[in-house]
Amino acid sequence: MRVLIVSRNVWDDSEGTSSTLTNIFEDYDPDKLAHIYIETKRPNTRCCHRFYQISEFTLVHKLIRWWLKPGHAFDTREGQESVVSETIASQESDVMGYVRGHRSRFYVYLREILWSLNGWKSKDLKLFVKDFNPDVVWLDSSPLPFMNRLYHYVLKAARKPASIFMQDDVFFVKSHGGTLLRRIRRSHIRRTVLRVVSMCSNMFVISPKMKREYDEIFGVDSVLVTKSVKVEGESLTPAPPHHPLRLVYMGQILYGRLATLITMAKAISDLNSDEVRFTLDIYTNNIISEEDRRRLLAGGNVFLRDPVPYQEVQNVISNNDVVVFVETFDPQISKISRLSFSTKICDYLGSGKCILAAGPSDTASIEYLAEEDAAIVCGSEDSIRAGLERLTDPEVVSEYALKAHSCAVRNHDRAKMNKIVYGKLMELSKTAVTW
């Protein structure tokens, strides 16, 4: 069956932002997939060949040069490339990086206004959808109203059953109060999400916690889907831990995660006061202020490393004893990730290493690891030191390496996950739209 995927990000197998999409469809026939996205960047994937790209930068230029086409279809099998120049692609990347870094409401509203002018709607976009003639449409959920308008437009053009994949709390379940303007915007977001959900015949969700809450909110029986791993065998023989014990953290330190890592670094420093028991390597591409860097590295046994390509992550993990996963303890910031399930967790579970997780016990990722007993979980800042102390016992490190591996086999096996996803899409392809 032909699956049309619509999402915000470019499809890049080497980028963490699209690693879940790659993970789900890398065993699928690439000739049966097509992708609509809104970044200017060029795709870098072996999973899909047919693309339709909407350039937001060109949407800005179109305000003056009305004849410009903001959307372009191309097929990487035929050696075609996006017609957007490298210069424009670079400019858009810089601008969007600045906007995301500053998170100003001004830019958010400006972006919405730009899309509300409907310069992105075109015969070319409809032709791309009609020409591909999908059996099923796959939508990556979004809290951005303009993305939900795009989803609505594509669904109307396709007139085929659709599934939406919820990876974050796009409905802001626990968000209340705030300024009048923020409440109005949140209400608007919910309406746009509801409109799209009402047109979808299936909902995939990324965490058990999200399934419980979204099933009740939307009145659906959603399907739980996480990133899968290729587990080598049902059994595992953990490698003997090093001394000092090697801990590693890999990934983003945004949304308050840095504060949790600083707390962990302080605990490591205290426990290393008379003997070096732990080292912690942090691999991240995020900018860290001099003050935060000083606090993080003060003890002398925490090290900042340059990020490595996604393909090398497992090699780095294999050279360490414990993989660290953290979420913020800030109650306001934690609302953002409360229902999310980090893709890193599946990589960690399948790595054959012990996991040390620190974060609020009511966030989906921490709750899952605790319920599955797949990690040493620190549900509060005060318990981080106790969690580290448990790691001083080599038998505990080996025990939780086995528990993590068992969880990966039980819940995240590649063949099992493919059967769930592809089976559901096949089931959907045989139904008719009801709206």
KOLDRENRO-143113 format. One record per residue (C-alpha): z, y negated, x negated; residue number from 0. Coordinates in pm, whole numbers. Each point is the difference from the previous one (the first is absolute). Last residue first. Layout:
// KOLDRENRO-143113
> Z / Y / X / NUM
...
END
This chain:
// KOLDRENRO-143113
> 671 / -1265 / 1619 / 434
> 5 / 377 / 25 / 433
> -194 / 96 / -312 / 432
> -135 / 356 / 6 / 431
> 145 / 300 / -178 / 430
> -159 / 254 / -234 / 429
> 34 / -222 / -307 / 428
> 374 / -25 / 65 / 427
> 55 / 372 / -58 / 426
> -199 / -18 / -321 / 425
> 214 / -295 / -111 / 424
> 315 / 195 / 78 / 423
> -116 / 304 / -197 / 422
> -103 / -218 / -293 / 421
> 345 / -157 / -18 / 420
> 218 / 308 / 56 / 419
> -212 / 240 / -204 / 418
> -23 / -252 / -282 / 417
> 380 / -28 / -3 / 416
> 48 / 376 / -27 / 415
> -258 / 35 / -280 / 414
> 151 / -290 / -197 / 413
> 363 / 118 / 21 / 412
> 229 / -282 / 106 / 411
> 273 / 145 / 222 / 410
> 122 / 336 / -129 / 409
> -160 / 10 / -344 / 408
> 103 / -360 / -74 / 407
> 351 / 61 / 136 / 406
> 37 / 305 / -227 / 405
> -108 / -206 / -300 / 404
> 263 / -265 / 79 / 403
> 268 / 267 / 39 / 402
> -97 / 166 / -329 / 401
> 19 / -332 / -188 / 400
> 327 / -58 / 182 / 399
> 157 / 314 / -144 / 398
> -137 / -67 / -350 / 397
> 163 / -344 / -15 / 396
> 321 / 141 / 151 / 395
> 9 / 275 / -264 / 394
> -45 / -259 / -276 / 393
> 326 / -175 / 109 / 392
> -17 / -365 / -110 / 391
> -218 / -60 / 305 / 390
> 305 / -4 / 228 / 389
> 122 / -307 / -189 / 388
> -322 / -181 / 89 / 387
> 64 / 55 / 370 / 386
> 357 / -120 / -36 / 385
> -125 / -320 / -166 / 384
> -247 / -58 / 282 / 383
> 267 / 47 / 271 / 382
> 113 / -364 / 9 / 381
> -355 / -119 / 70 / 380
> -11 / 214 / 314 / 379
> -187 / 307 / 120 / 378
> -23 / 159 / -344 / 377
> -200 / 319 / 51 / 376
> -31 / 283 / -250 / 375
> -329 / 137 / 124 / 374
> -162 / 267 / 220 / 373
> 296 / 56 / 232 / 372
> -262 / 1 / 281 / 371
> 215 / -232 / 212 / 370
> 83 / -217 / -304 / 369
> -360 / -27 / -118 / 368
> -113 / -88 / 352 / 367
> 270 / -263 / 53 / 366
> -87 / -165 / -331 / 365
> -370 / -22 / 92 / 364
> 56 / -109 / 360 / 363
> 257 / -272 / -65 / 362
> 339 / 57 / 168 / 361
> 178 / 123 / -315 / 360
> -59 / -328 / -178 / 359
> -144 / 54 / -349 / 358
> 36 / 201 / -320 / 357
> -188 / 322 / -75 / 356
> 44 / 218 / -310 / 355
> -263 / 276 / 1 / 354
> 7 / 314 / -218 / 353
> -339 / 101 / -134 / 352
> -256 / 266 / 96 / 351
> -261 / -269 / 60 / 350
> -80 / 91 / 360 / 349
> 296 / -186 / 144 / 348
> -69 / -301 / -222 / 347
> -365 / -27 / 104 / 346
> 109 / 33 / 363 / 345
> 263 / -270 / -47 / 344
> -244 / -236 / -171 / 343
> -197 / -32 / 325 / 342
> 296 / -195 / 139 / 341
> 92 / 76 / 359 / 340
> 32 / -308 / 216 / 339
> 229 / -36 / 301 / 338
> 259 / -238 / -151 / 337
> -239 / -149 / -255 / 336
> -21 / -353 / 141 / 335
> 346 / 11 / 156 / 334
> 137 / 55 / -351 / 333
> -66 / -367 / -79 / 332
> 259 / -124 / 248 / 331
> 266 / 260 / -80 / 330
> -26 / -50 / -380 / 329
> 71 / 347 / -138 / 328
> -354 / 26 / -135 / 327
> -170 / 334 / -50 / 326
> 2 / 222 / -306 / 325
> -155 / 322 / -130 / 324
> 81 / 129 / -347 / 323
> -160 / 304 / -162 / 322
> 230 / 213 / -214 / 321
> -73 / 207 / -311 / 320
> -287 / -181 / -168 / 319
> -314 / 108 / -186 / 318
> -146 / 157 / 317 / 317
> 29 / -334 / 180 / 316
> -222 / -172 / -256 / 315
> -264 / 270 / 31 / 314
> 21 / -19 / 379 / 313
> -71 / -373 / -5 / 312
> -307 / 33 / -223 / 311
> -262 / 10 / 279 / 310
> 154 / -310 / 159 / 309
> -79 / -201 / -310 / 308
> 308 / -104 / -203 / 307
> 221 / -306 / 44 / 306
> 144 / -161 / -315 / 305
> 356 / 103 / -66 / 304
> 331 / -179 / 52 / 303
> 293 / 176 / -166 / 302
> 359 / 64 / 106 / 301
> 244 / 126 / -266 / 300
> 92 / -336 / -157 / 299
> 265 / -97 / 253 / 298
> -143 / -345 / 68 / 297
> -351 / 122 / 88 / 296
> 11 / -59 / 376 / 295
> 214 / -313 / -15 / 294
> -222 / -159 / -266 / 293
> -317 / 93 / 190 / 292
> 145 / -151 / 316 / 291
> 66 / -328 / -181 / 290
> -339 / 2 / -173 / 289
> -177 / 51 / 332 / 288
> -178 / 330 / 63 / 287
> -372 / 18 / 80 / 286
> -106 / 322 / 170 / 285
> -218 / 254 / -181 / 284
> 275 / 261 / -12 / 283
> 117 / 290 / -216 / 282
> 378 / 8 / -41 / 281
> 150 / 234 / -261 / 280
> 369 / 87 / 41 / 279
> 215 / 156 / -270 / 278
> 318 / 195 / 70 / 277
> 301 / 159 / -174 / 276
> 33 / -234 / -297 / 275
> 369 / 41 / -91 / 274
> 304 / -231 / 18 / 273
> -141 / -278 / 218 / 272
> -289 / 206 / 139 / 271
> 160 / 34 / 345 / 270
> 43 / -377 / 23 / 269
> -357 / -71 / -111 / 268
> -135 / 255 / 246 / 267
> 197 / -166 / 281 / 266
> -143 / -340 / -96 / 265
> -353 / 143 / -8 / 264
> 54 / 148 / 348 / 263
> 104 / -340 / 136 / 262
> -306 / -155 / -167 / 261
> -218 / 271 / 156 / 260
> 140 / -85 / 344 / 259
> -75 / -370 / -55 / 258
> -354 / 88 / -110 / 257
> -58 / 188 / 326 / 256
> 46 / -322 / 199 / 255
> -339 / -2 / 169 / 254
> -191 / 30 / -328 / 253
> 69 / 240 / -287 / 252
> -330 / 184 / 32 / 251
> -63 / 326 / -176 / 250
> 152 / 252 / -240 / 249
> 366 / 65 / -76 / 248
> 99 / 244 / -276 / 247
> 328 / 162 / -103 / 246
> 39 / 190 / -329 / 245
> 335 / 171 / -55 / 244
> 138 / -63 / -347 / 243
> -22 / 286 / -65 / 242
> -303 / 165 / 150 / 241
> -5 / 219 / 311 / 240
> -106 / 368 / -23 / 239
> -332 / 44 / 184 / 238
> 31 / 121 / 358 / 237
> -145 / 345 / 81 / 236
> -177 / -37 / 332 / 235
> -97 / 237 / 279 / 234
> -256 / -21 / 283 / 233
> -292 / -55 / -234 / 232
> -165 / -312 / -137 / 231
> 46 / -250 / 284 / 230
> -305 / -208 / 78 / 229
> 159 / -300 / 162 / 228
> -36 / -168 / 338 / 227
> 44 / -362 / 108 / 226
> 171 / -5 / 333 / 225
> -108 / 79 / 355 / 224
> 224 / 39 / 304 / 223
> -197 / 21 / 325 / 222
> 96 / -227 / 288 / 221
> 99 / 117 / 346 / 220
> -47 / -329 / 182 / 219
> 194 / -234 / 229 / 218
> -55 / -303 / -220 / 217
> 364 / -96 / -56 / 216
> 152 / 348 / 27 / 215
> -255 / 171 / -219 / 214
> 21 / -298 / -235 / 213
> 375 / 43 / -61 / 212
> 13 / 374 / -60 / 211
> -328 / 9 / -192 / 210
> 104 / -293 / -220 / 209
> 318 / 183 / -100 / 208
> -199 / 315 / -77 / 207
> -223 / -200 / -235 / 206
> -371 / -78 / -44 / 205
> -131 / -17 / 356 / 204
> -334 / 116 / 140 / 203
> -83 / -124 / 350 / 202
> -261 / 153 / 227 / 201
> -229 / -101 / 285 / 200
> -28 / -361 / -111 / 199
> -101 / -281 / 238 / 198
> 358 / -75 / 110 / 197
> 99 / -18 / -367 / 196
> -252 / -282 / -54 / 195
> 132 / -212 / 286 / 194
> 359 / 76 / -96 / 193
> -58 / -124 / -355 / 192
> -151 / -327 / 124 / 191
> 288 / -51 / 244 / 190
> 260 / 77 / -267 / 189
> -152 / -254 / -236 / 188
> 11 / -270 / 269 / 187
> 367 / 70 / 70 / 186
> 74 / -23 / -372 / 185
> -188 / -331 / -17 / 184
> 198 / -143 / 292 / 183
> 329 / 116 / -155 / 182
> -95 / -157 / -333 / 181
> -91 / -332 / 166 / 180
> 329 / -3 / 193 / 179
> 192 / 54 / -322 / 178
> 170 / 331 / -66 / 177
> 134 / 244 / 256 / 176
> -87 / 368 / 7 / 175
> -169 / 244 / -233 / 174
> 115 / 360 / 51 / 173
> -330 / 145 / 122 / 172
> -228 / -227 / -201 / 171
> -313 / 154 / 154 / 170
> -186 / 42 / -329 / 169
> 284 / 212 / -135 / 168
> -198 / 152 / -285 / 167
> -230 / 299 / -49 / 166
> -124 / 42 / 358 / 165
> -335 / 181 / 0 / 164
> -208 / -71 / 311 / 163
> -228 / 263 / 150 / 162
> -315 / -76 / 197 / 161
> -225 / 155 / 259 / 160
> -356 / -142 / 7 / 159
> -150 / -309 / 161 / 158
> -123 / -113 / -343 / 157
> -65 / -368 / 75 / 156
> 315 / -44 / 210 / 155
> 203 / 180 / -264 / 154
> -147 / -223 / -270 / 153
> 89 / -319 / 191 / 152
> 355 / 116 / 74 / 151
> 54 / 90 / -365 / 150
> -130 / -341 / -110 / 149
> 235 / -169 / 248 / 148
> 281 / 213 / -141 / 147
> -89 / -121 / -348 / 146
> 12 / -361 / 122 / 145
> 346 / 57 / 150 / 144
> 144 / 121 / -333 / 143
> 276 / 255 / 62 / 142
> -237 / 276 / -114 / 141
> -56 / 368 / 75 / 140
> -261 / 190 / -200 / 139
> -260 / 94 / 260 / 138
> -199 / 326 / 12 / 137
> -296 / 16 / 239 / 136
> -127 / 341 / 116 / 135
> -344 / 148 / 68 / 134
> -164 / -280 / -192 / 133
> -353 / -127 / 67 / 132
> -81 / -118 / -353 / 131
> -288 / -207 / 138 / 130
> 205 / -133 / 290 / 129
> 285 / -115 / -223 / 128
> -232 / -158 / -258 / 127
> -209 / -159 / 276 / 126
> 311 / -156 / 153 / 125
> 92 / -151 / -337 / 124
> -355 / -121 / -61 / 123
> -18 / -155 / 347 / 122
> 286 / -225 / -101 / 121
> 363 / -92 / 49 / 120
> 150 / -129 / -325 / 119
> -56 / -366 / 95 / 118
> 237 / 56 / 290 / 117
> 169 / -343 / -24 / 116
> 328 / 188 / 54 / 115
> -38 / 144 / -351 / 114
> 38 / -340 / -167 / 113
> 286 / -96 / 232 / 112
> 187 / 318 / -95 / 111
> -45 / -74 / -368 / 110
> 129 / -353 / 42 / 109
> 301 / 136 / 188 / 108
> 94 / 235 / -284 / 107
> -77 / -263 / -262 / 106
> 242 / -247 / 160 / 105
> 262 / 271 / 49 / 104
> 24 / 15 / -380 / 103
> 33 / 342 / -159 / 102
> -23 / -153 / -350 / 101
> -111 / 317 / -181 / 100
> -219 / 115 / 288 / 99
> -185 / -332 / 4 / 98
> -38 / -10 / -380 / 97
> -133 / 356 / -14 / 96
> -236 / -84 / 286 / 95
> -138 / -296 / -195 / 94
> -38 / 193 / -326 / 93
> -169 / 297 / 170 / 92
> -228 / -235 / 193 / 91
> -107 / -174 / -320 / 90
> -65 / 330 / -180 / 89
> -214 / 130 / 286 / 88
> -183 / -332 / 17 / 87
> -79 / 14 / -372 / 86
> -91 / 370 / 8 / 85
> -262 / -82 / 262 / 84
> 9 / 124 / 358 / 83
> -298 / 226 / 62 / 82
> 226 / 304 / -11 / 81
> -166 / 264 / -209 / 80
> -280 / 242 / 68 / 79
> -57 / 300 / -223 / 78
> -129 / 206 / 289 / 77
> 312 / 210 / 20 / 76
> 209 / -320 / 8 / 75
> -130 / -89 / 346 / 74
> 12 / -360 / 115 / 73
> 71 / -207 / 310 / 72
> 70 / -372 / -26 / 71
> 223 / -240 / 194 / 70
> 53 / -373 / -50 / 69
> -368 / -81 / 60 / 68
> -71 / -362 / -88 / 67
> -199 / -207 / 251 / 66
> 291 / -230 / 86 / 65
> 15 / -148 / -349 / 64
> 291 / -240 / 45 / 63
> 250 / 213 / 192 / 62
> -184 / 302 / -143 / 61
> 153 / -71 / -340 / 60
> 344 / 84 / 142 / 59
> -129 / 321 / 158 / 58
> -162 / 76 / -336 / 57
> 346 / 4 / -156 / 56
> 117 / 236 / 272 / 55
> -271 / 246 / -102 / 54
> -64 / 274 / 255 / 53
> -116 / 326 / -160 / 52
> -173 / 285 / 180 / 51
> 1 / 321 / -196 / 50
> -172 / 336 / -28 / 49
> 79 / 221 / -299 / 48
> 346 / 150 / 57 / 47
> 247 / 225 / -180 / 46
> -117 / -55 / -360 / 45
> 160 / -342 / -3 / 44
> -27 / -334 / -173 / 43
> -97 / -247 / 268 / 42
> -102 / -353 / -107 / 41
> 241 / -287 / 52 / 40
> -80 / -265 / 259 / 39
> 274 / 122 / 233 / 38
> -52 / 44 / 374 / 37
> -55 / 371 / 59 / 36
> -226 / 229 / 205 / 35
> -28 / 358 / -128 / 34
> -233 / 290 / 74 / 33
> 72 / 373 / -25 / 32
> -208 / 310 / 77 / 31
> -199 / -13 / -323 / 30
> 329 / 3 / -191 / 29
> 78 / 352 / 135 / 28
> 381 / 14 / 8 / 27
> 224 / 132 / -280 / 26
> 69 / -353 / -130 / 25
> 70 / -121 / 355 / 24
> 379 / -8 / 33 / 23
> 84 / -69 / -364 / 22
> -268 / -266 / -30 / 21
> 137 / -181 / 304 / 20
> 354 / 34 / -138 / 19
> -111 / -131 / -341 / 18
> -153 / -311 / 158 / 17
> 262 / -257 / -100 / 16
> 97 / 203 / -309 / 15
> -331 / -77 / -162 / 14
> -201 / 246 / -212 / 13
> -182 / 159 / 295 / 12
> -117 / -342 / 117 / 11
> -92 / -53 / 364 / 10
> 8 / -376 / 65 / 9
> 294 / -112 / 208 / 8
> 15 / -121 / 360 / 7
> -82 / 320 / 185 / 6
> -263 / 160 / 223 / 5
> -99 / 365 / -46 / 4
> -297 / 150 / 186 / 3
> 24 / 379 / 15 / 2
> -305 / 220 / 50 / 1
> 70 / 357 / 111 / 0
END
